[in-house]
Amino acid sequence: MIKGYLGFDIGSISTKAVVIDKNNNIYASSYLWTEGNPIKASKTVLAQIKKQLEKKPKLKIVSVGTTGSARELMGVVLNAQLVKNEITAHAIGTLTYHPKVKTIFEIGGQDSKIILIDDGIVVDYAMNTLCAAGTGSFLSSQARRLGIPVEEFGTYSLRSKKPVKIAGRCTVFAESDLVHKAQMGYSKEDLIAGVCNSIVFNYLNNVGKGKNIGSPIVFQGGVSKNKGVVKSFKEITGEEIIVDDMGHLMGAIGIAILARDSGKENTFDFSISNVEFQTVTNYCGNCPNNCEVVSVLKEGVFLDGWGNRCPVGIEKMKRLFSPK
């Protein structure tokens, strides 16, 4: 039997999963949009992973790890052996493929992060989750505004002769500036190159502000697939930018590795995808704190919860959602 390790990275925009073996060989992988429902997305991903593994009957999943914004929720749902933040997961995944990496740029659908590594150890990081300017959602909205598929953004940008300067510090200002420059008659190529440059300037001046950015630099996240943004990073930083084919899966790969190295094993049952899970929010009301408690229900019965400042809230939820 080949032991497999399942890593789940559940973000606000996309859900990713991989299955690796002890030598980091990837046996199955999946990537799809979360669409505001991490449980539903994870079930779909599980179905895809299961289908891929049916061709590899000798492999059995013995450990599961979760990361990403919905890691706690899905850790409970999947009965994961390990739950870790995405900084650690991305660092471990990237170091596996690029052991000399010094800086990780990551721009996702709704947030972005920078991770600084020294001798294989994370020494600093920063995240931006408050503003959409410079993220994948911002890029998509500008693509729609210009009537160009976001997948073609990079191609247009590479044809630019003189990129337009776009105010990129704020989504509202950037969109207003883009409309103004378009009305002035600038070409779509120069407008798009300007948007790509504004994304990079916004990232470096906010997420990367004050950071000691060293090379090699690995660029990850959905925006790393945009050749225009990659070009802008190269020109503005003056450094070579590495974009890995597996960059969109690095968080999932990293948490799969961490789950494996934890030494905790328990055979994974794919039938969990047929179980009905639900998240419910209630207020405790036991004291002035009135904690907002998020409960995960398995077929209507309390499974786990969080958000409480003391044990009372959880105990109330257990009684509320206990079998009748």
ABEGO torsion letter per residue (X at the ends): XBBBBBBBBBBAABBBBBBBBAAGBBABBBBBBAGGBAAAAAAAAAAAAAAAAAABAABBBABBBBBEAAAAAAAAAAGBABBBBAAAAAAAAAAAABAABABBBBBBAABBBBBBBBGGBBABBBBBAABABGBAAAAAAAAAAAGBBAAAAAAAAAABABBBBBBAABAAAAAAAAAAAAAAGBBAAAAAAAAAAAAAAAAAAAAABGBBBBOBBBBBEAAAABAAAAAAAAAAAGBBBBBBAAAAAAAAAAAAAAAAAAGBBBBBBAAAAABBBBBBBBBAGABAAGBBBBBBBBGGBBABBBGBABAAAAAAAAAAABBX
